[in-house]
Amino acid sequence: MNNSLINPEQVHKVANLARLEMTDGEEEQFAGQLSSILEYFQQLSELDTENVPPTTRAIDVSNVTRPDNLKPYPDREAILKEAPDPDGDYFRVPKILSEE
């Protein structure tokens, strides 16, 4: 791995900073893997992307959802019985905002 972009010493230094324990074999393995990733990015940087719009996906995807149909629940008392702390016709919930 003489022409690798990342060498085991660099992996060791980063692993040390990240408080990761690695064996020499793991450092050697990660150096090769990280070098392969960087080499792939170098190949990608050679592509002409001047007229390619930025996207988040390679293909157009949209969610298929059903429309919301609002309707009252038929047994209101059953729902209120399940609440941990009902207050008449309301659900009591923990306060999450301060009064300031």
Backbone as JSON Lines, residues from 0, in Angstrom:
{"i":0,"aa":"M","n":[0.82,-1.19,0.0],"ca":[0.0,0.0,0.0],"c":[0.87,1.26,0.0]}
{"i":1,"aa":"N","n":[1.8,1.31,-0.89],"ca":[2.7,2.46,-0.93],"c":[2.02,3.72,-1.44]}
{"i":2,"aa":"N","n":[1.07,3.6,-2.38],"ca":[0.42,4.77,-2.93],"c":[-0.98,4.97,-2.34]}
{"i":3,"aa":"S","n":[-1.19,4.49,-1.13],"ca":[-2.47,4.68,-0.47],"c":[-2.62,6.12,-0.02]}
{"i":4,"aa":"L","n":[-3.85,6.59,-0.02],"ca":[-4.12,7.95,0.43],"c":[-4.06,8.06,1.95]}
{"i":5,"aa":"I","n":[-4.39,6.97,2.63],"ca":[-4.38,6.93,4.1],"c":[-3.44,5.81,4.51]}
{"i":6,"aa":"N","n":[-2.57,6.09,5.46],"ca":[-1.67,5.03,5.92],"c":[-2.04,4.63,7.35]}
{"i":7,"aa":"P","n":[-1.56,3.49,7.8],"ca":[-1.91,3.0,9.15],"c":[-1.53,3.97,10.27]}
{"i":8,"aa":"E","n":[-0.46,4.76,10.08],"ca":[-0.08,5.73,11.1],"c":[-1.15,6.81,11.25]}
{"i":9,"aa":"Q","n":[-1.73,7.24,10.13],"ca":[-2.8,8.23,10.19],"c":[-4.04,7.65,10.87]}
{"i":10,"aa":"V","n":[-4.34,6.4,10.57],"ca":[-5.48,5.74,11.22],"c":[-5.22,5.64,12.72]}
{"i":11,"aa":"H","n":[-4.0,5.29,13.09],"ca":[-3.64,5.19,14.51],"c":[-3.83,6.54,15.21]}
{"i":12,"aa":"K","n":[-3.38,7.63,14.57],"ca":[-3.49,8.95,15.17],"c":[-4.96,9.33,15.39]}
{"i":13,"aa":"V","n":[-5.8,9.11,14.37],"ca":[-7.23,9.44,14.5],"c":[-7.9,8.54,15.52]}
{"i":14,"aa":"A","n":[-7.57,7.27,15.52],"ca":[-8.14,6.35,16.5],"c":[-7.76,6.77,17.91]}
{"i":15,"aa":"N","n":[-6.53,7.2,18.1],"ca":[-6.08,7.67,19.4],"c":[-6.86,8.9,19.84]}
{"i":16,"aa":"L","n":[-7.06,9.86,18.91],"ca":[-7.82,11.07,19.23],"c":[-9.28,10.74,19.58]}
{"i":17,"aa":"A","n":[-9.81,9.71,18.91],"ca":[-11.2,9.3,19.15],"c":[-11.31,8.31,20.31]}
{"i":18,"aa":"R","n":[-10.19,8.03,20.94],"ca":[-10.15,7.09,22.07],"c":[-10.63,5.69,21.67]}
{"i":19,"aa":"L","n":[-10.2,5.26,20.49],"ca":[-10.53,3.92,20.0],"c":[-9.28,3.05,20.08]}
{"i":20,"aa":"E","n":[-9.45,1.84,20.56],"ca":[-8.33,0.9,20.59],"c":[-8.4,0.04,19.33]}
{"i":21,"aa":"M","n":[-7.29,-0.01,18.6],"ca":[-7.22,-0.83,17.39],"c":[-5.93,-1.61,17.39]}
{"i":22,"aa":"T","n":[-6.03,-2.8,16.84],"ca":[-4.82,-3.59,16.66],"c":[-4.11,-3.1,15.39]}
{"i":23,"aa":"D","n":[-2.86,-3.52,15.22],"ca":[-2.12,-3.15,14.01],"c":[-2.84,-3.65,12.77]}
{"i":24,"aa":"G","n":[-3.42,-4.83,12.87],"ca":[-4.16,-5.4,11.73],"c":[-5.38,-4.58,11.39]}
{"i":25,"aa":"E","n":[-6.09,-4.1,12.4],"ca":[-7.26,-3.26,12.16],"c":[-6.86,-1.92,11.55]}
{"i":26,"aa":"E","n":[-5.76,-1.35,12.02],"ca":[-5.28,-0.08,11.45],"c":[-4.93,-0.27,9.99]}
{"i":27,"aa":"E","n":[-4.3,-1.38,9.68],"ca":[-3.94,-1.7,8.3],"c":[-5.21,-1.86,7.45]}
{"i":28,"aa":"Q","n":[-6.19,-2.58,7.99],"ca":[-7.44,-2.82,7.27],"c":[-8.19,-1.5,7.03]}
{"i":29,"aa":"F","n":[-8.32,-0.67,8.06],"ca":[-9.03,0.6,7.92],"c":[-8.3,1.54,6.97]}
{"i":30,"aa":"A","n":[-6.99,1.52,6.99],"ca":[-6.22,2.37,6.07],"c":[-6.57,2.01,4.63]}
{"i":31,"aa":"G","n":[-6.63,0.73,4.34],"ca":[-6.99,0.3,2.99],"c":[-8.41,0.68,2.62]}
{"i":32,"aa":"Q","n":[-9.34,0.46,3.55],"ca":[-10.74,0.78,3.28],"c":[-10.94,2.28,3.09]}
{"i":33,"aa":"L","n":[-10.35,3.08,3.96],"ca":[-10.5,4.53,3.85],"c":[-9.84,5.06,2.58]}
{"i":34,"aa":"S","n":[-8.72,4.49,2.2],"ca":[-8.06,4.88,0.96],"c":[-8.96,4.57,-0.24]}
{"i":35,"aa":"S","n":[-9.61,3.41,-0.22],"ca":[-10.53,3.05,-1.31],"c":[-11.68,4.04,-1.41]}
{"i":36,"aa":"I","n":[-12.2,4.46,-0.28],"ca":[-13.3,5.43,-0.27],"c":[-12.83,6.75,-0.86]}
{"i":37,"aa":"L","n":[-11.68,7.23,-0.43],"ca":[-11.15,8.5,-0.95],"c":[-10.83,8.41,-2.44]}
{"i":38,"aa":"E","n":[-10.31,7.27,-2.88],"ca":[-10.03,7.07,-4.31],"c":[-11.33,7.14,-5.12]}
{"i":39,"aa":"Y","n":[-12.4,6.57,-4.57],"ca":[-13.7,6.62,-5.25],"c":[-14.19,8.06,-5.35]}
{"i":40,"aa":"F","n":[-14.03,8.84,-4.3],"ca":[-14.43,10.24,-4.35],"c":[-13.59,11.02,-5.35]}
{"i":41,"aa":"Q","n":[-12.33,10.66,-5.48],"ca":[-11.49,11.31,-6.49],"c":[-12.03,11.01,-7.89]}
{"i":42,"aa":"Q","n":[-12.46,9.76,-8.11],"ca":[-13.05,9.41,-9.4],"c":[-14.32,10.22,-9.65]}
{"i":43,"aa":"L","n":[-15.15,10.35,-8.61],"ca":[-16.39,11.1,-8.76],"c":[-16.12,12.57,-9.05]}
{"i":44,"aa":"S","n":[-15.05,13.13,-8.49],"ca":[-14.75,14.54,-8.7],"c":[-14.34,14.82,-10.14]}
{"i":45,"aa":"E","n":[-13.98,13.8,-10.89],"ca":[-13.61,13.97,-12.29],"c":[-14.83,14.1,-13.2]}
{"i":46,"aa":"L","n":[-16.01,13.77,-12.7],"ca":[-17.22,13.85,-13.52],"c":[-17.63,15.29,-13.73]}
{"i":47,"aa":"D","n":[-18.17,15.57,-14.92],"ca":[-18.68,16.9,-15.23],"c":[-20.1,17.02,-14.68]}
{"i":48,"aa":"T","n":[-20.26,17.79,-13.62],"ca":[-21.58,17.95,-13.0],"c":[-22.09,19.39,-13.16]}
{"i":49,"aa":"E","n":[-21.55,20.1,-14.12],"ca":[-21.9,21.5,-14.31],"c":[-23.4,21.71,-14.5]}
{"i":50,"aa":"N","n":[-24.02,20.87,-15.31],"ca":[-25.46,21.04,-15.62],"c":[-26.35,20.05,-14.88]}
{"i":51,"aa":"V","n":[-25.86,19.5,-13.8],"ca":[-26.64,18.54,-13.02],"c":[-27.18,19.26,-11.79]}
{"i":52,"aa":"P","n":[-28.51,19.35,-11.66],"ca":[-29.06,20.05,-10.49],"c":[-28.84,19.24,-9.22]}
{"i":53,"aa":"P","n":[-28.66,19.91,-8.09],"ca":[-28.5,19.18,-6.82],"c":[-29.79,18.42,-6.48]}
{"i":54,"aa":"T","n":[-29.64,17.22,-6.03],"ca":[-30.8,16.39,-5.66],"c":[-30.49,15.63,-4.38]}
{"i":55,"aa":"T","n":[-31.53,15.12,-3.77],"ca":[-31.34,14.28,-2.58],"c":[-31.5,12.81,-2.9]}
{"i":56,"aa":"R","n":[-32.06,12.51,-4.08],"ca":[-32.26,11.12,-4.5],"c":[-31.92,10.99,-5.98]}
{"i":57,"aa":"A","n":[-31.54,9.78,-6.37],"ca":[-31.22,9.55,-7.77],"c":[-32.49,9.45,-8.62]}
{"i":58,"aa":"I","n":[-33.58,9.01,-8.01],"ca":[-34.85,8.92,-8.74],"c":[-35.91,9.72,-8.0]}
{"i":59,"aa":"D","n":[-36.92,10.16,-8.72],"ca":[-37.98,10.94,-8.1],"c":[-38.9,10.02,-7.3]}
{"i":60,"aa":"V","n":[-39.03,10.3,-6.02],"ca":[-39.85,9.47,-5.14],"c":[-40.83,10.38,-4.41]}
{"i":61,"aa":"S","n":[-42.06,9.95,-4.33],"ca":[-43.03,10.71,-3.53],"c":[-43.81,9.73,-2.66]}
{"i":62,"aa":"N","n":[-44.21,10.21,-1.5],"ca":[-44.98,9.37,-0.6],"c":[-46.4,9.21,-1.11]}
{"i":63,"aa":"V","n":[-46.92,8.02,-0.97],"ca":[-48.3,7.77,-1.34],"c":[-49.08,7.65,-0.03]}
{"i":64,"aa":"T","n":[-49.92,8.62,0.21],"ca":[-50.69,8.61,1.45],"c":[-52.17,8.79,1.13]}
{"i":65,"aa":"R","n":[-52.98,8.37,2.03],"ca":[-54.42,8.56,1.86],"c":[-54.8,9.9,2.43]}
{"i":66,"aa":"P","n":[-55.88,10.49,1.96],"ca":[-56.31,11.76,2.54],"c":[-56.85,11.55,3.96]}
{"i":67,"aa":"D","n":[-56.67,12.54,4.81],"ca":[-57.22,12.46,6.16],"c":[-58.73,12.68,6.1]}
{"i":68,"aa":"N","n":[-59.45,11.78,6.72],"ca":[-60.9,11.92,6.83],"c":[-61.23,12.07,8.31]}
{"i":69,"aa":"L","n":[-61.47,13.29,8.74],"ca":[-61.75,13.55,10.14],"c":[-63.18,13.15,10.47]}
{"i":70,"aa":"K","n":[-63.32,12.42,11.57],"ca":[-64.65,12.07,12.06],"c":[-64.55,11.82,13.55]}
{"i":71,"aa":"P","n":[-65.6,12.1,14.29],"ca":[-65.55,11.89,15.74],"c":[-65.49,10.39,16.08]}
{"i":72,"aa":"Y","n":[-64.78,10.11,17.18],"ca":[-64.71,8.73,17.66],"c":[-66.04,8.4,18.32]}
{"i":73,"aa":"P","n":[-66.61,7.24,18.04],"ca":[-67.96,6.95,18.53],"c":[-68.08,6.8,20.05]}
{"i":74,"aa":"D","n":[-67.02,6.4,20.75],"ca":[-67.12,6.16,22.19],"c":[-66.15,7.07,22.94]}
{"i":75,"aa":"R","n":[-66.56,8.32,23.12],"ca":[-65.72,9.33,23.77],"c":[-65.34,8.92,25.2]}
{"i":76,"aa":"E","n":[-66.27,8.35,25.92],"ca":[-66.02,7.94,27.31],"c":[-64.93,6.88,27.39]}
{"i":77,"aa":"A","n":[-64.87,5.99,26.42],"ca":[-63.84,4.94,26.42],"c":[-62.46,5.56,26.28]}
{"i":78,"aa":"I","n":[-62.34,6.59,25.45],"ca":[-61.05,7.25,25.28],"c":[-60.66,7.96,26.57]}
{"i":79,"aa":"L","n":[-61.59,8.68,27.18],"ca":[-61.27,9.4,28.41],"c":[-60.92,8.45,29.55]}
{"i":80,"aa":"K","n":[-61.51,7.27,29.58],"ca":[-61.18,6.28,30.62],"c":[-59.73,5.81,30.5]}
{"i":81,"aa":"E","n":[-59.19,5.79,29.28],"ca":[-57.82,5.32,29.05],"c":[-56.77,6.37,29.4]}
{"i":82,"aa":"A","n":[-57.18,7.62,29.54],"ca":[-56.23,8.68,29.86],"c":[-55.69,8.49,31.27]}
{"i":83,"aa":"P","n":[-54.39,8.71,31.48],"ca":[-53.81,8.52,32.81],"c":[-54.3,9.56,33.82]}
{"i":84,"aa":"D","n":[-54.67,10.76,33.34],"ca":[-55.09,11.81,34.27],"c":[-56.17,12.68,33.6]}
{"i":85,"aa":"P","n":[-57.38,12.14,33.43],"ca":[-58.42,12.94,32.76],"c":[-58.9,14.09,33.65]}
{"i":86,"aa":"D","n":[-59.41,15.13,33.0],"ca":[-59.94,16.29,33.71],"c":[-61.28,16.64,33.05]}
{"i":87,"aa":"G","n":[-62.33,15.99,33.5],"ca":[-63.64,16.19,32.87],"c":[-63.62,15.68,31.45]}
{"i":88,"aa":"D","n":[-63.87,16.57,30.5],"ca":[-63.86,16.2,29.08],"c":[-62.49,16.41,28.42]}
{"i":89,"aa":"Y","n":[-61.45,16.62,29.21],"ca":[-60.13,16.95,28.67],"c":[-59.08,15.96,29.16]}
{"i":90,"aa":"F","n":[-57.96,15.96,28.46],"ca":[-56.79,15.18,28.87],"c":[-55.84,16.12,29.58]}
{"i":91,"aa":"R","n":[-55.46,15.79,30.8],"ca":[-54.46,16.58,31.53],"c":[-53.09,16.05,31.11]}
{"i":92,"aa":"V","n":[-52.21,16.98,30.72],"ca":[-50.86,16.61,30.3],"c":[-49.85,17.4,31.12]}
{"i":93,"aa":"P","n":[-48.6,16.93,31.2],"ca":[-47.58,17.64,31.95],"c":[-47.3,19.01,31.32]}
{"i":94,"aa":"K","n":[-47.01,19.99,32.16],"ca":[-46.67,21.33,31.7],"c":[-45.28,21.29,31.06]}
{"i":95,"aa":"I","n":[-45.16,21.85,29.87],"ca":[-43.86,21.82,29.19],"c":[-43.31,23.21,28.93]}
{"i":96,"aa":"L","n":[-44.09,24.25,29.14],"ca":[-43.63,25.62,28.93],"c":[-43.56,26.35,30.25]}
{"i":97,"aa":"S","n":[-42.56,27.2,30.38],"ca":[-42.47,27.99,31.6],"c":[-43.39,29.21,31.47]}
{"i":98,"aa":"E","n":[-43.65,29.86,32.56],"ca":[-44.53,31.01,32.56],"c":[-43.8,32.3,32.2]}
{"i":99,"aa":"E","n":[-42.53,32.23,31.95],"ca":[-41.73,33.42,31.64],"c":[-41.97,33.89,30.23]}
